[in-house]
Amino acid sequence: MKKVALLTLYFILVTSVSAQKTKKDYLELAKEAGYHEDWNKAKTYYTKIIALNPEDSTAYFERAICKEGLHDYKGAIEDYTIQGKINPSEPDNFFLRGRDRQRIKDYKNAISDYNKTIEMEPDNPDAYRFRGQIKDIMGQKNDALKDYDKALELKPYSDAYFDRALLNYNLKALNPALNDLNKAIEIDSLFDAAFMYRGLIKMTQKKYTESLKDLNAALKISPKNKLYYLKRGQLKLAMGQKDEACKDFNLYQKYGGSLPKKYTCK
């Protein structure tokens, strides 16, 4: 009986040890869940890794990304903050925390994170670009323009051209805006918002045929964007095509737009 009891105890201990998952096991499960964008499950596995080793900075970083996938930006910020304390030499941590702070409109701290990113990684064009977006929102137009210029100096890419174009458009600097929109479209021929704004500038310049071509292009790329129907309807009114304008206004309403009374069609 004593021998049987010892064997039973040995079996229980061996089974218990074999059932315990290691960091490697949880990491594989987390990566698989992340591959399928099951962020909640992936977050759970990274939490288990952290429980095994609370100083695992990579686990905090990866869990923050999972929380972003779940739109838990405050939770992601908390994890990036812990990760930054454990490993303060990683610029991605500060950059991504800045993005999440920007998403929740914590602009002051977001700028601080972008400043830190630029200090550590001065050739990061997105850090300048997103810092420029915040400065634009805060009314610091000249400083925002400098950040967009620097981002484009480092990397001429469509999103930065578009942001600078939008800033100039709002400042009524239409020719610089138009030049940047042209460049954005040259880089990305499916940039629907760039086509839309270029169409608006051409409408302001009374180049109606060219404007219509751009608004048609925007709608071809994004056929359910209600704003594009509204703008094309306004253009068609300016062109004297009231019936065609009404078709666009109806589509604007179909996709959830609230039509101003002055555009009501019978």
Salt bridges, closest charged atoms under 4 A:
GLU32 OE2 - HIS36 NE2 2.85
ASP38 OD2 - LYS41 NZ 3.93
ASP56 OD2 - LYS23 NZ 2.89
ASP79 OD2 - ARG63 NE 2.78
ASP79 OD2 - LYS67 NZ 3.13
ASP100 OD1 - ARG103 NH1 2.67
ASP113 OD1 - ARG97 NH2 2.76
ASP113 OD2 - ARG101 NH1 2.87
GLU119 OE2 - LYS116 NZ 3.83
ASP136 OD1 - LYS141 NZ 2.41
ASP147 OD1 - ARG131 NH2 2.78
ASP147 OD2 - LYS135 NZ 3.18
ASP149 OD1 - ARG164 NH1 2.74
GLU153 OE2 - LYS150 NZ 3.32
ASP163 OD2 - ARG129 NE 2.58
ASP180 OD2 - ARG164 NE 2.66
GLU210 OE1 - LYS202 NZ 3.62
ASP214 OD1 - ARG198 NH2 2.82
ASP214 OD2 - LYS202 NZ 3.31
GLU244 OE2 - LYS247 NZ 3.12
ASP248 OD1 - ARG232 NH2 2.72
ASP248 OD2 - LYS236 NZ 3.19
